[in-house]
Amino acid sequence: MDNGILKIEKSSDAKKSNVPLVTEDDQARGDMMITRVVRVKNVSVQELGPLVRQFSDQKDGGHVANFNAANVMMLTGHAASVNRLVEIIRSVDQAGDKRVDIVKLKFATADDVVSVVDNIYKDSGKGSIPEFLIPKVVADGRTNSVIVSGEGQARTRAIELIKRLDGELQSQGNTKVIYLNYANSEDLVKVLQGVSKTLAEEGQGAATKTRSRSQNETSIEAHPDSNSLVITAQPDTMRSLESVIERLDIRRAQVLVEAIIVEVMEADGINFGLQWISEQGGMMQFNNGSTVPVGSLAVAAEQARDKTVKKNVVGTDSGNATEYEETIEGDLGPLGALLGGINGLAMGIVKNDWGAIIQAVSTDTNSNILATPSVTTMDNEEASIIVGQEVPIITGSQTGSNNSNPFQTVERQEVGVKLKVTPQINDGTAVQLTIEQEVSGVSGATSVDISINKRAIKTTVMADDGGMVVLGGLIDEDVQESVSKVPILGDIPILGHLFRSTSTSKRKRNLIVFIRPTIVRDGIKMNKLSHSKYNFIRGEQYKQKQDGIDLMPLTDVPILPEWNDALVLPPTYEEYLKQQNADERNND
């Protein structure tokens, strides 16, 4: 001991004392009691242990212990005896038979068999079987074979297991009914038929070649009523199809697309003109802007006058002619049509055989249009919305002989706000949008038919989730000035206004279209967006109810129920009669 005192004890009890642990590098010799740990590489310590114990000097304190999990042996005893046991273990622990065998499969696929064998040894070999007793199996998909290597007995057991797994399957029982959660069964059939065709063409090694034609055939049918698939296929093909279905039958994201269309327009115009006419000397007229020609006005005024004509009548008894006067009323139609086209001030001055018409008008137009159409659609699905009306447009006319049976052909055209969009959600939060946006409206009638104002955009853009993107727009400013005058006289300062007509207009228009996509991946976000829109429209109804209806104060304005409240249906006819009878009894 360290304090110089010697401790004497029996050899059989030495293993329980503080025996030093030595390694291969330590030179322990003689009768010194030691403990050594020996790692066995090629043989199981469970089988090697009984052999080593026969050579151990157990009476003099020798001891041999196995640790199966790590495949090591712990030796305790005199140094000479322990060294001799180590030499015995090294002699026995030699590499065994590790040949390589190739097993060709007839019915099963190599990848599936290797997966099963690996799982069996992985689960059953934890802590009980040494690593060298676990065979190595590798799949060769090109020849549909399994390569087996390892210790002889382990290799034999693995080959026997592989041959059992490579058994011919019965054709019965290879039909499955798969119910879909989100995908459409009829759409999915086309995809799965293409996948099964590819699998059949590629084949899967010798296993596919050895099957009969009837076994290789795959049947995929859709049952629309239950939104399910009925599939008949071999197990390997069935697993591939089930994997494809699992990846495709997912809840697809939706996209709420909101468009904002803003149009602000300002327009100003001034028309001023003076026209002359003389009964003897002709006239000076202009026809620019909204000026009414003085010649047409003079003709219409003449037609509107009452005229007195003299007529003769012969008496039936005397035979004498008698002259009398008759007044014929003038035609006010042409004059009314001309005066109806006058805008602003129109004043006529007549002196002797001279007449003059002064016309002056100033216009000021302002408009502010805001439209916000929105639509929700599935990812990669086209959606459209239109809010407007259909207006009739004459596309042709025809008359028969002698202008008999005239008729016209009319087509109806949609005008209003249109939005057509196809969203595609990319990786992350970006959305690609293919958009067709149109705003149209009837501007007024022309000499031929109505005219339609149309503003349209067709484009493809990329936007972030919840981000605003400007699609395009128009900033237009138009200034026009038209002057009709008498040469030379119209150029005279100040007095020249008596011999000319001037029309000036200015129009400025700003049109911009914005788009904002919002990705909706789950029901929580969809419920939140719907709640917001629902409360907005309900608030508008409540405001209208508070304001009341003019001339109908007792009319109750309907309002949507609270969000998530059950809709209350009106009573049935029987319930209404019962309520009426109950009210009558209460009144009595």
Beta strands, then each sheet from edge to edge (+ up, - down):
strand 1: 21-22
strand 2: 33-39
strand 3: 63-67
strand 4: 72-78
strand 5: 100-104
strand 6: 136-140
strand 7: 145-149
strand 8: 175-179
strand 9: 219-223
strand 10: 228-232
strand 11: 254-278
strand 12: 282-284
strand 13: 307-314
strand 14: 321-328
strand 15: 345-351
strand 16: 354-371
strand 17: 374-378
strand 18: 383-398
strand 19: 407-425
strand 20: 430-445
strand 21: 450-464
strand 22: 469-485
strand 23: 500-520
sheet 1: 1+ 2+ 4- 3+
sheet 2: 5+ 7- 6+
sheet 3: 8+ 10- 9+
sheet 4: 12+ 11- 16+ 15-
sheet 5: 12+ 11- 17+
sheet 6: 12+ 11- 23+ 22-
sheet 7: 13+ 14-
sheet 8: 18+ 19- 20+ 21-
end
